[in-house]
Amino acid sequence: RPELARACRLSMAIGMLAMLLPL
């Protein structure tokens, strides 16, 4: 399902941003 893949990719991008923010 495309919307599921999009949500997964979005959550991964948010996780990466959250990891990089404190640096």
Secondary structure, DSSP 8 states (H G I E B T S, - for coil): -HHHHHHHHHHHHHHHHHHHTT-
